Amino acid sequence: MSNKKLSRLSVVSLTIITLALVTSLTLWHIVTDIPNALKPKPNPYSGVLIHNVRLISMVAEAQEVEDGMAVLIRGDRIIEVGATSELSAPPDFLIIDGHGQTLMPGLIDAHIHLQDEAELAAYLAHGVTGVRNMSGYPFHLRLIERLAAGELLGPEMMTTGPILNSRGPNETILQTTVTTADEARAAVHAQFNAGYREIKVYSNLSREAFEAILTEATTLGMDVSGHSAEGVRTPGIPHDKPFDVPWEASLGQGIKTLEHIETIVWHSLRDALDENRMREVAAQLAVSGEAVTPTLYAHQRLVRIAETKGAYLERPGTETINPLTRLVMRDAEKFWSQVNPDVYEGPRADFYLKATQFLHESGVPLLAGTDAGSFAVIPGASLTRELELLVAAGLTPYEALVSATRTNAQVLGFGQSGKIAPGYRANLILLPGDPLQDISAAEFPSAVMLNGYWMDETKLTALHEAARDTSLIRSAWRGINR
């Protein structure tokens, strides 16, 4: 080969290598380019005194609301709560006058699906200081470590492992498929060894796999949450013949939370809108001990999409929904935009409110969760939509807020969170309105405190902007590296 040809080949090879390097560096920059608002700065204060506020402490023994109160915070902990006239702060403390405003614990969303760091900003901007991710992969475990180490600003976070399911109509490629007891045990062990401490079960699970998951998770000290196991769904189920695995088989087995009121109605009532039977189911749950995350909004958004013929998909805030979710769920968005809600979904939305009311009246612990990360569910803001629906279901505004704070913290295991009391984490939100008079006032806090880190209106504005800094490539990379 002549020197001229060799020279040309060298130029071509160098060009290809250069392009590959530039492409790799560009992609690496995209997948590691986290919004600046999520990068914490050193806290300039030793502590904070928030005084002259309307206090909703969520302490069970306290009044629902107390006026003229103050809270003293040092580091990431609340050290004292009392009347404004009784508390003072050292000179190096930040002092916040909360006149006319309401201070309460930060909200916790008990059911989300997080795809990308930008969503963390959306949660914080709307006062959500804790989240439970319900379909995990390694990215989430690494993210939890970074949040705990203070490398990123974001809600306190816990996650299940990848969803465990058997073959059937609710199967997806993102789940771990198990059918036999051996497969189920191996999957539980694999998740435990990877670092997960909570299992999520799904509705297609065979009885054999479901029982093995519960046994193995108990042995390893792992929590189990999710859907009740239905078994194999053959033609005619549920309207013409019962489920392969009865509803009662999931009760009293140590499941921590059952997710989605529509799933409970589907399985326990065989999709019948029977109020008397639903009251019996509520009584069963009160005895068996499972908490329920109704996720009323997850179903309600389908009705609203249908009612507006798709216009609901473009309401303000939807730009913060993960772009990968929107891409993957495009067909679902189109489908629900063409549905007549009066035929099936509308009547069920009304019944799900009644069903939730019956659960509440029976004493079943209710968790506030949104299914954010699903299409058309805006991260952060949607928790207020869920609170509104809980109130529509018969809870008082205070009881709805209890679900999103104290109950979520206690049931899910967010240590020393969900209350404003000495020794508890300083995860707080300051609201310009009174959520006990109008639950919607919870949506836009004027300030948020996360582990003692004060975020004022300027910081919250930056977080709202950061929530729009979503990335299809970054999200796809997180998903690929499962």
WOZI-V143586 format. One record per helix or strand of 2 or more residues. SS is the DSSP state (A for helix, B for strand). FROM is the first residue (numbers start at 1). TO is the last residue. If there is no record, write none. Layout:
# WOZI-V143586
ss=[SS & SS]
from=[FROM & FROM]
to=[TO & TO]
This chain:
# WOZI-V143586
ss=[A & A & B & B & B & A & B & B & B & A & B & A & B & B & B & A & B & A & B & A & B & A & A & B & A & A & A & A & A & A & B & A & A & B & A & B & B & A & A]
from=[3 & 36 & 47 & 66 & 77 & 84 & 93 & 102 & 107 & 118 & 128 & 138 & 156 & 164 & 176 & 181 & 198 & 207 & 223 & 247 & 257 & 261 & 275 & 291 & 296 & 311 & 318 & 323 & 330 & 345 & 366 & 382 & 397 & 428 & 439 & 445 & 453 & 457 & 472]
to=[32 & 38 & 56 & 74 & 83 & 86 & 97 & 105 & 112 & 125 & 133 & 148 & 159 & 165 & 177 & 194 & 201 & 220 & 226 & 250 & 259 & 268 & 288 & 293 & 307 & 314 & 320 & 328 & 337 & 362 & 367 & 392 & 412 & 431 & 442 & 450 & 455 & 467 & 480]
